Amino acid sequence: MGMEVIATFFEALNKAWDKEPETLIELGITDEVFKNIEQYVTKEEWSTTELQEDFTVLGFGHGYCAVERKSDGVRGSFDFDGRPRKYFNFQKSI
């Protein structure tokens, strides 16, 4: 499932949560589930292990790496720094 589909799903859930939270709760979409989805959709930083789970690393440059997202094949790049290393600022390739 691509990130765009997940983001669209999250947006629909967000609107439904604002209007009819009881209906979502009846369907099993609790506040905790909603927050877990939100965290995934709005994720801005990955550890090395998390990056390897979600992306295939294609190569490294000084302070950035080229990747391909496993869920939908979208290519892009991350900036990275620090120890422990953190990857951030994902940018899709044009």
DSSP file (Angstrom, degrees, kcal/mol; ACC not computed):
  #  RESIDUE AA STRUCTURE BP1 BP2  ACC     N-H-->O    O-->H-N    N-H-->O    O-->H-N    TCO  KAPPA ALPHA  PHI   PSI    X-CA   Y-CA   Z-CA
    1    1 A M              0   0    0      0, 0.0    71,-0.1     0, 0.0    70,-0.1   0.000 360.0 360.0 360.0 124.0    0.0    0.0    0.0
    2    2 A G     >  -     0   0    0      1,-0.1     4,-2.1    70,-0.1     3,-0.3  -0.279 360.0-115.0 -73.0 157.4    1.6    3.3   -1.1
    3    3 A M  H  > S+     0   0    0      1,-0.2     4,-3.0     2,-0.2     5,-0.2   0.837 115.1  58.6 -60.1 -34.1    2.1    6.3    1.2
    4    4 A E  H  > S+     0   0    0      2,-0.2     4,-2.3     1,-0.2    -1,-0.2   0.904 106.9  47.3 -64.3 -39.6   -0.4    8.3   -0.8
    5    5 A V  H  > S+     0   0    0     -3,-0.3     4,-2.5     2,-0.2    -2,-0.2   0.923 113.7  47.6 -65.6 -44.3   -3.2    5.8   -0.2
    6    6 A I  H  X S+     0   0    0     -4,-2.1     4,-2.8     2,-0.2    -2,-0.2   0.912 112.0  49.8 -63.8 -42.3   -2.3    5.7    3.5
    7    7 A A  H  X S+     0   0    0     -4,-3.0     4,-2.4     2,-0.2    -1,-0.2   0.899 111.6  48.4 -63.7 -40.4   -2.3    9.5    3.7
    8    8 A T  H  X S+     0   0    0     -4,-2.3     4,-2.1     2,-0.2    -2,-0.2   0.909 112.2  49.3 -65.2 -42.1   -5.7    9.7    1.9
    9    9 A F  H  X S+     0   0    0     -4,-2.5     4,-2.5     2,-0.2    -2,-0.2   0.920 111.4  49.2 -60.8 -45.3   -7.1    7.0    4.3
   10   10 A F  H  X S+     0   0    0     -4,-2.8     4,-2.8     1,-0.2    -2,-0.2   0.902 108.9  52.8 -62.7 -41.3   -5.7    8.9    7.3
   11   11 A E  H  X S+     0   0    0     -4,-2.4     4,-2.1     2,-0.2    -1,-0.2   0.909 110.4  47.6 -61.0 -42.5   -7.2   12.2    6.0
   12   12 A A  H  X S+     0   0    0     -4,-2.1     4,-2.4     2,-0.2    -2,-0.2   0.908 112.5  49.2 -65.2 -42.1  -10.6   10.5    5.7
   13   13 A L  H  X S+     0   0    0     -4,-2.5     4,-3.0     1,-0.2    -2,-0.2   0.908 108.5  54.1 -61.7 -41.5  -10.3    9.0    9.2
   14   14 A N  H  X S+     0   0    0     -4,-2.8     4,-1.8     2,-0.2    -2,-0.2   0.919 110.4  45.7 -60.1 -45.1   -9.4   12.5   10.5
   15   15 A K  H  X S+     0   0    0     -4,-2.1     4,-1.5     1,-0.2    -1,-0.2   0.913 114.6  47.8 -64.8 -42.9  -12.5   14.0    9.1
   16   16 A A  H  X S+     0   0    0     -4,-2.4     4,-3.6     1,-0.2    -2,-0.2   0.883 108.3  55.3 -65.6 -37.9  -14.7   11.2   10.3
   17   17 A W  H  < S+     0   0    0     -4,-3.0    -1,-0.2     1,-0.2    -2,-0.2   0.893 107.7  49.5 -62.4 -39.4  -13.1   11.4   13.8
   18   18 A D  H  < S+     0   0    0     -4,-1.8    -1,-0.2    -5,-0.2    -2,-0.2   0.852 122.5  32.3 -66.9 -34.2  -14.0   15.1   14.0
   19   19 A K  H  < S+     0   0    0     -4,-1.5    -2,-0.2     1,-0.2    -3,-0.2   0.885 136.6   8.7 -92.5 -43.8  -17.6   14.5   13.0
   20   20 A E    >X  +     0   0    0     -4,-3.6     4,-1.3    -5,-0.2     3,-0.6  -0.515  58.7 161.3-142.1  69.1  -18.5   11.0   14.4
   21   21 A P  H 3> S+     0   0    0      0, 0.0     4,-2.3     0, 0.0     5,-0.2   0.820  76.8  63.4 -62.0 -29.0  -15.9    9.5   16.7
   22   22 A E  H 3> S+     0   0    0      1,-0.2     4,-2.2     2,-0.2     5,-0.1   0.895 100.3  52.2 -62.2 -39.8  -18.5    7.1   18.1
   23   23 A T  H <> S+     0   0    0     -3,-0.6     4,-1.3     1,-0.2    -1,-0.2   0.916 110.5  47.2 -63.1 -43.6  -19.0    5.4   14.8
   24   24 A L  H  <>S+     0   0    0     -4,-1.3     5,-2.9     1,-0.2     4,-0.3   0.891 110.1  52.8 -65.6 -38.8  -15.2    4.9   14.4
   25   25 A I  H ><5S+     0   0    0     -4,-2.3     3,-1.4     1,-0.2    -1,-0.2   0.903 106.3  53.6 -62.8 -40.4  -15.0    3.5   17.9
   26   26 A E  H 3<5S+     0   0    0     -4,-2.2    -1,-0.2     1,-0.3    -2,-0.2   0.829 107.5  51.8 -61.7 -31.3  -17.8    1.0   17.1
   27   27 A L  T 3<5S-     0   0    0     -4,-1.3    -1,-0.3    -5,-0.1    -2,-0.2   0.453 126.5-102.3 -83.9  -1.6  -15.7   -0.1   14.1
   28   28 A G  T < 5S+     0   0    0     -3,-1.4     2,-1.4    -4,-0.3    -3,-0.2   0.511  80.7 133.8  93.5   5.3  -12.6   -0.6   16.4
   29   29 A I      < +     0   0    0     -5,-2.9    -1,-0.2    -6,-0.2    -2,-0.1  -0.706  36.0 178.7 -88.9  88.7  -10.8    2.6   15.4
   30   30 A T     >  -     0   0    0     -2,-1.4     4,-2.6    -5,-0.1     5,-0.2  -0.293  46.2 -98.9 -84.2 172.2   -9.9    3.7   18.9
   31   31 A D  H  > S+     0   0    0      1,-0.2     4,-2.3     2,-0.2     5,-0.2   0.873 125.4  53.7 -58.0 -38.0   -7.9    6.8   19.8
   32   32 A E  H  > S+     0   0    0      2,-0.2     4,-2.0     1,-0.2    -1,-0.2   0.921 109.3  46.5 -64.9 -44.5   -4.8    4.6   20.1
   33   33 A V  H  > S+     0   0    0      2,-0.2     4,-2.3     1,-0.2    -2,-0.2   0.926 111.9  52.2 -62.2 -45.0   -5.2    3.2   16.6
   34   34 A F  H  X S+     0   0    0     -4,-2.6     4,-2.5     1,-0.2    -2,-0.2   0.910 109.6  48.7 -57.8 -44.9   -5.8    6.6   15.2
   35   35 A K  H  X S+     0   0    0     -4,-2.3     4,-2.4     2,-0.2    -1,-0.2   0.861 109.0  53.3 -66.4 -35.6   -2.6    7.9   16.9
   36   36 A N  H  X S+     0   0    0     -4,-2.0     4,-1.8     2,-0.2    -1,-0.2   0.913 111.0  46.0 -64.9 -42.1   -0.6    5.0   15.5
   37   37 A I  H  X S+     0   0    0     -4,-2.3     4,-2.5     2,-0.2     5,-0.2   0.933 112.3  51.4 -64.0 -45.2   -1.8    5.7   12.0
   38   38 A E  H  X S+     0   0    0     -4,-2.5     4,-2.4     1,-0.2    -2,-0.2   0.899 107.6  52.5 -58.8 -42.3   -1.1    9.4   12.4
   39   39 A Q  H  < S+     0   0    0     -4,-2.4     4,-0.3     1,-0.2    -1,-0.2   0.897 111.1  47.2 -62.0 -40.8    2.5    8.7   13.6
   40   40 A Y  H >< S+     0   0    0     -4,-1.8     3,-0.8     1,-0.2    -2,-0.2   0.924 114.3  46.0 -66.4 -44.5    3.1    6.5   10.6
   41   41 A V  H 3< S+     0   0    0     -4,-2.5    -2,-0.2     1,-0.2    -1,-0.2   0.863 118.9  40.4 -68.1 -36.3    1.7    9.1    8.1
   42   42 A T  T 3< S+     0   0    0     -4,-2.4    -1,-0.2    -5,-0.2    -2,-0.2   0.263  81.1 142.4 -98.7  12.6    3.5   12.1    9.7
   43   43 A K    <   +     0   0    0     -3,-0.8     3,-0.1    -4,-0.3    -3,-0.1  -0.277  18.1 170.1 -57.0 132.7    6.8   10.3   10.3
   44   44 A E        +     0   0    0      1,-0.2    45,-0.7    45,-0.1     2,-0.4   0.473  57.2  46.8-123.6  -7.7    9.8   12.6    9.7
   45   45 A E  E     -A   88   0A   0     43,-0.2     2,-0.4    44,-0.1    -1,-0.2  -0.998  58.4-168.3-144.5 136.4   12.8   10.7   11.0
   46   46 A W  E     -A   87   0A   0     41,-2.6    41,-3.0    -2,-0.4     2,-0.1  -0.940  15.6-138.3-123.2 143.0   14.0    7.1   10.6
   47   47 A S  E  >  -A   86   0A   0     -2,-0.4     4,-2.6    39,-0.2     5,-0.2  -0.399  42.0 -97.7 -81.1 173.0   16.7    5.1   12.4
   48   48 A T  H  > S+     0   0    0     37,-0.5     4,-2.2     1,-0.2     5,-0.2   0.926 126.7  48.2 -59.6 -44.6   19.0    2.9   10.3
   49   49 A T  H  > S+     0   0    0      2,-0.2     4,-1.4     1,-0.2    -1,-0.2   0.918 112.7  47.6 -62.8 -44.7   16.9   -0.1   11.1
   50   50 A E  H  > S+     0   0    0      1,-0.2     4,-1.8     2,-0.2     5,-0.2   0.897 110.4  52.8 -63.5 -40.9   13.6    1.7   10.3
   51   51 A L  H  X S+     0   0    0     -4,-2.6     4,-2.8     1,-0.2    -1,-0.2   0.924 107.9  50.7 -60.3 -45.1   15.0    3.0    7.0
   52   52 A Q  H  < S+     0   0    0     -4,-2.2    -1,-0.2     1,-0.2    -2,-0.2   0.794 109.2  52.3 -65.7 -28.6   16.0   -0.6    6.0
   53   53 A E  H  < S+     0   0    0     -4,-1.4    -1,-0.2    -5,-0.2    -2,-0.2   0.883 121.9  28.7 -71.7 -39.1   12.5   -1.8    6.7
   54   54 A D  H  < S+     0   0    0     -4,-1.8    16,-2.4    -5,-0.1    17,-0.5   0.676 123.4  36.3 -97.6 -20.9   10.8    0.9    4.6
   55   55 A F  E  <  -B   69   0A   0     -4,-2.8     2,-0.5    14,-0.3    14,-0.2  -0.925  63.9-132.2-135.8 154.2   13.4    1.6    1.9
   56   56 A T  E     -B   68   0A   0     12,-2.9    12,-2.1    -2,-0.3     2,-0.5  -0.948  32.7-132.3-100.6 125.1   16.0    0.0   -0.2
   57   57 A V  E     -B   67   0A   0     -2,-0.5    10,-0.3    10,-0.2     3,-0.1  -0.674  24.5-178.4 -81.9 126.2   19.2    2.1   -0.1
   58   58 A L  E     -     0   0A   0      8,-3.1     2,-0.3    -2,-0.5     9,-0.2   0.702  59.8 -35.8 -96.8 -24.9   20.6    2.7   -3.6
   59   59 A G  E     -B   66   0A   0      7,-1.3     7,-2.6     2,-0.0    -1,-0.4  -0.940  52.2-116.2 173.8 166.0   23.7    4.7   -2.7
   60   60 A F  E     +B   65   0A   0     -2,-0.3     5,-0.2     5,-0.2     2,-0.2  -0.912  21.4 175.8-122.4 147.6   25.3    7.2   -0.4
   61   61 A G  E >   -B   64   0A   0      3,-3.0     2,-1.0    -2,-0.3     3,-0.9  -0.705  57.8 -55.9-129.2-174.5   26.8   10.7   -0.9
   62   62 A H  T 3  S-     0   0    0      1,-0.3     3,-0.1    -2,-0.2    -2,-0.0  -0.558 123.7 -14.5 -71.3 103.6   28.2   13.2    1.6
   63   63 A G  T 3  S+     0   0    0     -2,-1.0    17,-1.8     1,-0.2     2,-0.3   0.535 128.3  68.1  82.7   6.9   25.3   13.7    4.0
   64   64 A Y  E <   -BC  61  79A   0     -3,-0.9    -3,-3.0    15,-0.3     2,-0.3  -0.978  58.5-153.9-149.0 163.6   22.6   12.1    1.9
   65   65 A C  E     -BC  60  78A   0     13,-2.2    13,-2.3    -2,-0.3     2,-0.4  -0.997  17.9-128.7-139.8 146.4   21.5    8.7    0.6
   66   66 A A  E     +BC  59  77A   0     -7,-2.6    -8,-3.1    -2,-0.3    -7,-1.3  -0.759  37.2 175.6 -91.2 137.7   19.4    7.6   -2.5
   67   67 A V  E     -BC  57  76A   0      9,-2.8     9,-2.3    -2,-0.4     2,-0.4  -0.899  30.5-142.5-139.3 164.0   16.6    5.3   -1.7
   68   68 A E  E     -BC  56  75A   0    -12,-2.1   -12,-2.9    -2,-0.3     2,-0.3  -0.992  30.0-125.1-128.5 125.1   13.6    3.4   -3.2
   69   69 A R  E  >  -B   55   0A   0      5,-3.5     4,-2.4    -2,-0.4     3,-0.5  -0.529  13.4-148.3 -71.6 127.4   10.5    3.1   -1.1
   70   70 A K  T  4 S+     0   0    0    -16,-2.4    -1,-0.1    -2,-0.3   -15,-0.1   0.818  90.2  60.9 -66.3 -32.9    9.5   -0.6   -0.8
   71   71 A S  T  4 S-     0   0    0    -17,-0.5    -1,-0.2     1,-0.2   -69,-0.1   0.818 129.7  -0.1 -68.4 -31.4    5.8    0.0   -0.6
   72   72 A D  T  4 S-     0   0    0     -3,-0.5    -2,-0.2     2,-0.1    -1,-0.2   0.380  92.3-111.0-143.5   4.5    5.4    1.7   -3.9
   73   73 A G     <  +     0   0    0     -4,-2.4     2,-0.2     1,-0.2    -3,-0.1   0.542  59.2 156.1  76.9   5.8    8.8    1.9   -5.7
   74   74 A V        -     0   0    0     -5,-0.2    -5,-3.5    -6,-0.1     2,-0.3  -0.485  32.0-144.7 -68.5 132.5    9.1    5.7   -5.4
   75   75 A R  E     +C   68   0A   0     -7,-0.2    18,-3.0    -2,-0.2     2,-0.3  -0.714  37.4 123.6 -98.4 150.9   12.7    6.9   -5.5
   76   76 A G  E     -CD  67  92A   0     -9,-2.3    -9,-2.8    16,-0.3     2,-0.3  -0.902  45.1 -96.8-173.0-159.6   14.1    9.7   -3.6
   77   77 A S  E     -CD  66  91A   0     14,-2.0    14,-2.4    -2,-0.3     2,-0.3  -0.975  15.5-150.7-144.8 157.7   16.7   10.8   -1.1
   78   78 A F  E     -C   65   0A   0    -13,-2.3   -13,-2.2    -2,-0.3     2,-0.3  -0.941  14.9-135.3-122.4 146.6   17.3   11.3    2.6
   79   79 A D  E     -CD  64  88A   0      9,-2.8     9,-2.6    -2,-0.3     2,-0.3  -0.695  31.8-174.3 -85.9 154.7   19.6   13.7    4.5
   80   80 A F  E     + D   0  87A   0    -17,-1.8     2,-0.3    -2,-0.3     7,-0.2  -0.994  13.9 152.0-149.5 157.2   21.4   12.0    7.4
   81   81 A D  E   > + D   0  86A   0      5,-1.5     5,-2.1    -2,-0.3    -2,-0.0  -0.974  31.1  39.6-164.7 172.2   23.7   12.9   10.3
   82   82 A G  T   5S-     0   0    0     -2,-0.3    -1,-0.1     3,-0.2     4,-0.0   0.263  74.5 -59.4  78.7 167.9   24.8   12.0   13.7
   83   83 A R  T   5S+     0   0    0      1,-0.3     2,-0.2     2,-0.1    -1,-0.1  -0.960 128.7  38.5-131.4 113.6   25.5    9.1   15.9
   84   84 A P  T   5S-     0   0    0      0, 0.0    -1,-0.3     0, 0.0     2,-0.1   0.455 115.1-122.4 -69.6 149.6   23.2    7.3   16.3
   85   85 A R  T   5 -     0   0    0     -2,-0.2   -37,-0.5    -5,-0.1     2,-0.4  -0.405  30.0-169.0 -67.8 134.7   22.5    8.0   12.6
   86   86 A K  E   < -AD  47  81A   0     -5,-2.1    -5,-1.5   -39,-0.1     2,-0.4  -0.982  10.0-148.8-124.9 137.8   19.1    9.5   11.8
   87   87 A Y  E     +AD  46  80A   0    -41,-3.0   -41,-2.6    -2,-0.4     2,-0.3  -0.885  30.6 152.1-107.2 136.9   17.6    9.9    8.3
   88   88 A F  E     +AD  45  79A   0     -9,-2.6    -9,-2.8    -2,-0.4   -43,-0.2  -0.918  36.0  54.2-153.4 173.5   15.3   12.8    7.6
   89   89 A N  E     -     0   0A   0    -45,-0.7     2,-0.2    -2,-0.3    -1,-0.2   0.930  63.9-158.7  61.1  52.1   13.9   15.2    5.0
   90   90 A F  E     -     0   0A   0    -46,-0.2     2,-0.4   -12,-0.1   -12,-0.2  -0.435   9.8-170.6 -62.4 130.2   12.8   12.5    2.5
   91   91 A Q  E     - D   0  77A   0    -14,-2.4   -14,-2.0    -2,-0.2     2,-0.1  -0.991  18.7-129.4-126.3 124.1   12.5   14.1   -1.0
   92   92 A K  E     - D   0  76A   0     -2,-0.4   -16,-0.3   -16,-0.2     2,-0.2  -0.427  27.7-115.0 -67.3 145.0   10.9   12.3   -3.9
   93   93 A S              0   0    0    -18,-3.0   -18,-0.1     1,-0.1    -1,-0.1  -0.517 360.0 360.0 -75.1 150.0   13.0   12.3   -7.2
   94   94 A I              0   0    0     -2,-0.2    -1,-0.1   -18,-0.0   -18,-0.1   0.432 360.0 360.0 -91.9 360.0   11.5   14.1  -10.1
